[in-house]
Each structure stands twice: as structure tokens, then as C-alpha cells.
Amino acid sequence: MDINYYSLLRLKRHCTKDDIHRAFGKLANSQIQNCCLVKLCEAYEVLSDPFRRAIYDEYGEEGLKKGVNTNELYIGPWTYHCDVKSTYL
């Protein structure tokens, strides 16, 4: 089942990059000792990058993580690096 990155960060689908940054900062600070910090960081990595966000919006988490074959090209799979410090700091 796909994770809804927008819901995880408590955002609407039409949010701006500033909205994403603010929501992530607020939630990450409150979840610093929580296991869901990794998922928050993953959501932030996807939604704050215009290319990954477009793939996620079109094909969902599964398309993002497995890769998609469009009419023009193949977009390879993406995997979150799980380095919370590099995302969070």
C-alpha cells in the first residue's frame, strides 16, 4: 500500500516548496526520537524535489520506487538513502 507523503506531512497536494519545508521542520522537530522520522524525511526528500514529486504525483509511491516506463523514456527506481541526518540537518 502506498504511503501518502502529503498526509504524512499534513499538506495539501497543491502545496508550495516553502509549505513543504515548514511542515517538515515542524514535524521533524516534534518526532526527533520517533521511528516515523525516517518516513517524514523520505516524504520531504520526495516532495521537495520537483522531479521526484512529479513522478510521485503521477505514479504514486510504487512507481517512484519501482521505476516507470513512459512513452518517451524509462525513469529508474528511487530509494530513500535512510540517512536522516543528511535530510534533517
N, C-alpha and C positions, 0 to 999 in steps of 0.2 A: 504494500500500500504506500502510495506517495505521501511524503511529508509536505504539508503546506507551509512553505517558508514565510509567506506573507502572514499567516495566522500565528506562526511561531514568534515572529517579531511584532505581532499585533499591528499590522499595517494593512492598508487597502491596496489593491492591485495597481492603482494609478499613482502611488506614492513617488516622491522625488528622491534623488540621491541623498539630499540633506535629511529627509524624513527617515530614510534607512539608517543613516549614520547616528542620528539622535536616538532612535528606538533601540538600536544595538547597544549603544553606550549605556543607556538607562537600564536595559535588561541585563546586560553582561555584568554591570556593577552589582546588581542585586543577586546574581547567580554565581558569583565568583567561586563558591565552594560546591556548587551543584553539578551533577553529572550532565545536566542539559546544556551546560555552557558550550560543549562541543557542538551540539546541534544548532545553538544560536550562532556560533562562529561560522558553521557551514552555511547557514541561511544568509548571513551577512556577506560571506565570500561570493555567493551566487548572485544575490540581489544587487550588490554594489558594483558588479561588473556588467556593463551593458550587453556584452556578447553572451555571457552565461545566462543573464536574466532573460534575454530574448529566447534562447533555447528552452529554458525552464518554462517560460510563459507559453510557448508553442507546444512543447512535447512533454512537459512535466518532469518530475524527478527521474523517472525511469529513462526517458530519452536523454536527459543530461548525463546520467551515469553509465548508460549502455552505448551511447552514441546514436546518431540518426543519419539516415541516408536520404538527403533531399534530392530533388530533381537535378540540381546543379553540382552538388558535392557531398562528400561524406564528412560529417562532423564527429570526430572521435570522442570516446568516453572521457568524462571528467571525474576525478576522485578528489575528495577533500583530503588535504595533507595531514589533518588532525593535529596540527601544531597551533594550539590555542594561543600561545604567546605571540606568535608572528601575526595572527589575526587581531588579537585583542590589544596589543601594545602599539 
